[in-house]
Amino acid sequence: MRQKKLRQQEITSKYNSFAKYYNFAELFMSLLIGRYRKELLRGVKGKVLEVGIGTGANLRYYSDDCEITGVDLSKEMLKMSRFKADKFGRKVKLIMGNAEKLPFKKRGFDFVVDTLCLCTYPNPIKALKEMKRVCKRNGKILLLEHGISDNKFVAKMQGEREERHYQRVGCSLLRDHFELAKKAGLKIIRRERKLFGIIYLIKSMP
């Protein structure tokens, strides 16, 4: 049975509706992947664009050498991100925008970051190509995502949950982010799997 694909408007509506509860989920997630966020963002500096900044879970891990711009389609998520920015004393420019059509000129950022969002974009390859477009030629695109495991048993469980999970929260469990990055034309310089092959850590260049 083919999965019914949600429109971007439907996905945004879902995240607006449970934004205020998202921090509780992130408390659990931080126990699992907080160290991977920290590892991904180590050494990041200069002009940084975080795509799908959400509630600002990454803000605590950026250095003071970063000029951060965050973009998200959810107004309610951006409100939570503003709260986090104030909490951690970060100067962050927050903009409502679509990852598949970023409101920025070409080659404007030293680093482009996306964490746990490629699973939600209706067209993740288009979103990655947009990240490539706005990243400087010698810049880096950093991704921390969850997707299909390379463990057959885990992948089977993910497949069994996929339809219900996707329709409930607009998030796919089955995307292969190494393949998506390759199809988008990114030059992968480092790739790793974590947590039974579910977590993908990718460092790349445009």
NORJO-V514316 format. One record per pair of residues at least 24 apart in sequence whose C-alpha atoms are under 10 Angstrom apart, sorted by the first residue. I is the first residue (numbers start at 1). J is the second residue. Records with the same first field share a line. If there is no record, write none. Layout:
# NORJO-V514316
I=J / J
This chain:
# NORJO-V514316
1=163
2=163
3=162 / 163 / 164 / 166 / 167
4=163 / 166 / 167
5=122 / 163 / 166 / 167 / 170
6=120 / 121 / 122 / 166 / 167 / 169 / 170 / 171
7=121 / 122 / 170
8=73 / 98 / 100 / 120 / 121 / 122 / 123 / 170
9=73 / 74
10=167 / 169 / 170
11=73 / 74 / 120 / 121 / 122 / 166 / 167 / 168 / 169 / 170 / 171
12=72 / 73 / 74 / 75 / 76 / 77 / 98 / 120 / 121 / 169 / 170
13=73 / 74 / 75 / 76 / 169 / 170
14=74 / 167 / 168 / 169 / 170
15=54 / 73 / 74 / 75 / 76 / 77 / 169 / 170
16=73 / 74 / 75 / 76 / 77 / 78
17=74 / 76 / 77
18=76 / 77 / 169
19=54 / 55 / 74 / 75 / 76 / 77 / 78 / 79 / 80
20=55 / 76 / 77 / 79 / 80
22=54 / 55 / 77 / 80
23=55 / 56 / 57 / 80
26=55 / 57
27=57
29=57
30=57 / 58
32=195
33=144 / 194 / 195 / 199
34=58 / 61
35=61
36=144 / 194 / 199 / 200 / 201
37=61 / 62 / 115 / 143 / 144 / 201
38=62
39=201
40=113 / 115 / 142 / 143 / 144 / 201 / 202 / 203
41=111 / 113 / 142 / 143 / 144
44=110 / 111 / 112 / 113 / 140 / 142
45=110 / 111
46=109 / 110 / 111 / 139
47=108 / 109 / 110 / 111 / 112 / 135 / 136 / 139
48=92 / 108 / 109 / 110 / 111 / 112 / 113 / 135 / 139 / 140 / 141
49=92 / 93 / 94 / 104 / 108 / 109 / 110 / 111 / 112 / 113 / 114 / 131 / 134 / 135 / 141
50=94 / 99 / 111 / 112 / 113 / 114 / 115 / 131 / 141 / 142
51=95 / 97 / 98 / 99 / 100 / 102 / 112 / 113 / 114 / 115 / 117 / 118 / 127 / 131
52=77 / 78 / 96 / 97 / 98 / 99 / 113 / 114 / 115 / 116 / 117 / 118 / 120 / 121
53=77 / 78 / 80 / 81 / 94 / 95 / 113 / 114 / 115 / 116 / 117
54=78 / 79 / 80 / 81 / 82 / 115 / 116 / 117
55=79 / 80 / 81 / 82 / 83 / 84 / 85
56=80 / 81 / 82 / 83 / 84 / 85 / 92
57=81 / 84 / 85 / 115
58=84 / 85 / 113 / 114 / 115
59=84 / 85 / 87 / 88 / 89 / 90 / 91 / 92
60=84 / 85 / 87 / 88 / 89 / 90
61=88
62=90
63=90
64=89 / 90 / 91
66=90 / 91 / 92 / 110 / 111
67=91 / 92 / 93 / 109 / 110
68=92 / 93 / 94 / 109 / 111 / 112
69=93 / 94 / 95 / 109 / 112
70=94 / 95 / 96 / 97 / 112 / 113
71=95 / 96 / 97 / 98 / 99 / 102 / 103
72=96 / 97 / 98 / 99 / 102
73=97 / 98 / 99
74=98
98=127 / 130
99=123 / 124 / 126 / 127 / 128 / 129 / 130 / 131
100=124 / 125 / 126 / 127 / 128 / 129 / 130 / 131
101=126 / 127 / 129 / 130 / 131
102=127 / 130 / 131 / 133 / 134
103=130 / 134
104=130 / 131 / 133 / 134
105=133 / 134 / 135
106=130 / 131 / 132 / 133 / 134 / 135 / 136 / 137
107=131 / 132 / 133 / 134 / 135 / 136 / 137 / 138 / 139 / 206
108=133 / 134 / 135 / 136 / 137 / 139
109=133 / 134 / 135 / 136 / 137 / 138 / 139 / 140 / 141
110=134 / 135 / 136 / 137 / 138 / 139 / 140 / 141
111=135 / 136 / 138 / 139 / 140 / 141 / 142 / 204 / 205
112=136 / 139 / 140 / 141 / 142 / 143 / 204 / 205 / 206
113=140 / 141 / 142 / 143 / 144 / 203
114=141 / 142 / 143 / 144 / 145
115=142 / 143 / 144 / 145 / 146 / 200 / 201
116=143 / 144 / 145 / 146 / 147 / 171 / 199 / 200
117=143 / 144 / 145 / 146 / 171 / 172
118=143 / 144 / 145 / 146 / 147 / 171 / 172 / 175 / 176 / 177 / 180
119=145 / 146 / 147 / 166 / 170 / 171 / 172 / 173 / 174 / 175 / 176 / 177
120=166 / 169 / 170 / 171 / 172 / 173 / 175
121=170 / 171 / 172
122=170 / 171 / 172
124=175 / 177 / 180 / 181 / 184
125=177 / 179 / 180 / 181 / 182 / 183 / 184 / 185
126=180 / 183 / 184
127=184
128=180 / 181 / 182 / 183 / 184 / 185 / 186 / 206
129=181 / 183 / 184 / 185 / 186 / 206
130=184
131=184 / 186 / 206
132=184 / 185 / 186 / 187 / 204 / 205 / 206
133=206
134=206
135=205 / 206
136=205 / 206
137=205 / 206
138=205 / 206
139=204 / 205 / 206
140=186 / 187 / 188 / 189 / 203 / 204 / 205 / 206
141=186 / 187 / 188 / 202 / 203 / 204 / 205 / 206
142=188 / 190 / 201 / 202 / 203 / 204 / 205
143=177 / 181 / 191 / 200 / 201 / 202 / 203 / 204
144=177 / 192 / 193 / 199 / 200 / 201 / 202 / 203
145=175 / 176 / 177 / 178 / 193 / 198 / 199 / 200 / 201 / 202
146=171 / 172 / 173 / 174 / 175 / 176 / 177 / 193 / 194 / 195 / 197 / 198 / 199 / 200 / 201
147=171 / 172 / 173 / 174 / 175 / 176 / 177 / 178 / 193 / 197 / 198 / 199 / 200
148=172 / 173 / 174 / 175 / 176 / 177 / 196 / 197 / 198 / 199 / 200
149=173 / 174 / 175 / 176 / 193 / 194 / 195 / 196 / 197 / 198 / 199 / 200
150=176 / 193 / 196 / 197 / 198
151=196 / 197 / 198
152=197
153=196
154=196 / 197 / 198
155=196 / 197 / 198
158=198
173=198
174=198
176=200
177=201 / 202
178=202
